[in-house]
């Protein structure tokens, strides 16, 4: 059985990097993906500018150790990335005793598909390191 998730999208906010008490580096990013919006009949439609309307989804991605350091150092808001990892589900009780649920991608690999801030040629990744 396999649990593999692959996302290609833009980083929604600046990476959040920290170190645990045990010395593990952790970086969290949020990756935004788009898909065509559908009407009640399941058909895609155009927006007021004539483009296919889109719906966005935001995905929490967590990186550890060396990958966390590299992503924290080289990634920035607006950058196009491809993430490969596994889907991880969590459950906890908040301070009011309410059970909460969360979903995140635990990244194994992050490829930089553009430079930071979403500017420039999306295929220009000459400065981006290869990360596994």
C-alpha positions, 0 to 999 in steps of 0.5 A: 500500500502506498501513501504518496501525494504530489502537489504543484502550486505556489507558496502562499506565505513565507516559510515558518522555520523552527527547531524542536527541543530535540534539535530537529529542524522543521519548516512549514509552508502553505502551498496553494493549488488551483482547479477549474470551478464547476457549476451546478451541472459539473461544467467549468465556466468562464469568469468575467474576464473570459478566463476559466474560473478557478477554485483554490485549495491551501495545503499545509506542508511540513519539512524536516531536517536538511530539507527543512533548512533548505526550504526555509532558506530558499523558498519564499511567498509566491514561488512555484514549487512541486512537493512530493510526500505523504498525507498525514492526519492528526487529532487533538483536543483543544483547550476547551476539550473539543476534538480537532482534526488536521491534515498535512503533507509530510514532504520527502522532496521539494523542487523549486520551479521558479524563483521566489515572489512569483516573478520571472520565468517559471522555468528558470530554476538555475539558482535552485538546489535539487532537494531530496 
